[in-house]
């Protein structure tokens, strides 16, 4: 599988250090489409703090990826659903921590979740 970041500079706003406009992927054999994943404990309850939920959501994503014989290296797209725009920076920092130096297309949307205790929900696309 090969990856190529696409960041045109003419006729479009500039990409930032942690943001890319697009990612071209070729030679893919498998795709994993992961449902919106919450920062829930194994008993299905959410911790109260955003920091705890962000740690759990990325741990939960790593668990799902491992079950598919993948890792965060296979993540090609991240969509985050936040209940408050004030959560954007912590969400960004958690994503950067989880992905390291890798930059993938990402979108963050502010909305109301199905349960008001869920502060964050993340869905990903992974490829191998």
PyMOL commands that set and color helices and strands:
alter all, ss='L'
color gray80, all
select helices_A, chain A and resi 50-67+72-74+85-99
alter helices_A, ss='H'
color red, helices_A
select strands_A, chain A and resi 2-6+22-26+31-38+75-82+105-110+120-127
alter strands_A, ss='S'
color yellow, strands_A
deselect
rebuild
show_as cartoon
